[in-house]
Amino acid sequence: MDKQHWKVEKQPAWLVAAIRKAISALPGGYVEAGEWLDVTEDALFNRLRAGGDQMFPMGWAMVMQKASNTHHVAHAVARASGGVFVPLTDVEDVDNGDINQRLLEAIEQITKYSQQIRVAIEDGVIEPHEREAINTELYKSITKLQEHTTLVYRVFCEPEKGDARECAAPGAVASIFRGETNA
């Protein structure tokens, strides 16, 4: 791998796009982002331009995500890592209606995924842009279903009880019978 390719991968385009989405979700856009980070708009643009020699720090990206009340960066990192990001809802704020609503949203998203597949295969060939659209709808469907399932489990399942001794380093396990350690 040549050095230039490695340099591009330090700040991939998918991450820059996610950061830009988070900034754009702020009511004041780049002006407000600069205020949150105590930097100028130019400093933001310099760190987000293609082929630039400056990088946008991950800490800044997380501040932008939180300030914009979005999950664009988390979703982008999860997708690039081969996974999905599922935001956890505070179970204190959830009732059965909310859980059912999440299931309906998941079903609606699966419908969009199915429709995207139909459109893409009409001509017998899935083009690269169609594949990208299918993958986007699939990701959203998986996320919605996982969000629903996680919420159901968090609300209706007993918390798992683990044995804290499993987490201890070898040689430092306490005896539950005599209160002694084998260290």
N, C-alpha and C positions, 0 to 999 in steps of 0.2 A: 504494500500500500504506500503510495507516494505521500509526501508531507502535505501537499496542497489538499488532497482528499481528506486526510486526517484533520486538517484545520477546519474544513467545512463541517465535519462531523462534531466538532466541539460545540457548535450551536446549530443544530439541524433546523431546516426550514419548518418542519412540523411544530417545533417548540416555539419558534418565532411567531408563527401563525396563531398559536394558542395564546401567547402573551399579548399579541395585538388584539385578539378577540376580547380578552379580559379588560384591556385598556379601553377599548371601544365601548364596552358595556358600562363604563363609568359615565355618569351624567355629564361630567366636564371633560371627558376624553383625555387626551394627552396633557392638557393643562392641569387637570385634577391629578393625574398620575404623577406629574412632576411635583405637585404639592405633597402628595402622600410620601414620596421618596426623598423629598428635599433636594431635587435636582432640576435642571432646566429641561425644557422640551427637547432641545438639541441633544442633550445627553441621552435621552431616551431613544431618539431617532438614530443616533450614532451607534448605539448598542443593538439596535434591531435591523440595521441595514445589511443586505446581502454582501458578503465578501469583505465586511469590515474587520478591523483588527481589535475591536472591543467586543466584549460579551455582556449580555444581560444577566446579572447574577440570579441564581435560583431563588435566593431569599427575596429579591425584588419581585420575581414572578409570583411567589406565594403571597406577598403583600398585595399585589394587583388582583390576584384571584380573590382574596378575602375582601378587599375593598369593593370589588365589583359584585360580590355575592354570587359568583359563578364557580364552575369547576372545570373551566376550559383547560387549564394546565394539567390538572390531575387526569382528566380524560385522555389528553394527548400523551402523557407519559405512560399511562396504562396501556393504551393502544400500541405504542412503540415497543412496549415490553411484552406484548402478546397477551395482555389481560384486559380486564375491564375495571373501571372505577365505579364503586357503588357507594354513594354517600349514605351515611347512617343517620337516620332520623332519631330525634330524641323521643323515646317511647312514652315519655310523660305527656307529650303533645299529640298522641295518636289514639284514635278510637276505631271501632270496627268499620265505620264509614270511610275513614281514611285508607284503611287496608284494602277495602273493596274498590275504592277509587284507584289505587295503585294497580290493582289487577286489571281494571278496565283500561287504564292507560297502557299497560303491557299488551293487552289484546289489540288495542288500536295500533300500537307500534308494529306488532306482528303483521297486521293487515297492510300497513305501509310497506313492510319488507316484502310481503307476498306480491303486492302490486308492482314493486320495483323489479322483481324477478320476471313477472309476466311481460312487462314492457321490454326488458332486456333480451328476452329469448324469442320475441315475436319474429325477428328476422333470422333466427337460427344461429346467431353468433353474438357472444357477449363481448362488446368492445371494452377497451381499458377504462373509459369514463363510466360505462355502465357497471363495470366490476367495482369501481370505487364507490359508486352510489349504492350498490347492493351491500358492500361491506359496511358502509356507514349505517344503513338501515338495520343490518344484522347486529351491529354493535349496540345500537340504541335499543333493539329488542332484548338482547341478552341483559343489558344493564337494567331495563325496566323490570324484567322477570326476576332478576337477582335482587333488586331493590324490594320487590314485593315479598319474595321468599324470606329474605333477611328480616324484614319487618314482622312477618308472621311468626318466625322463630323467636325473635326478641320479645314479642309481646306474649306469646302463648306457651313457650317452652320453659321448663324449669332451668335455672342457670346450671351449667355443668360444674360439678364439683371435682376439682383435681386434687391430687395429693401434692402439697408443696414440696415434699421431699424429692419428688421427681425432678425438680428444678435445681436442686442443690448440687454443688460440685462433689465429685467422688471424694470420700474421706471426711466429709463434713455433714453426713446425714445424721440427724438426731434420732434417737430411739424414742418411739412414741410410748414405750412401756416404762422406761426408767428415767427419761429426761436427760439421758447422756448422749454424747456424740461419740462417733468412732474415730474422731480426728486425734 
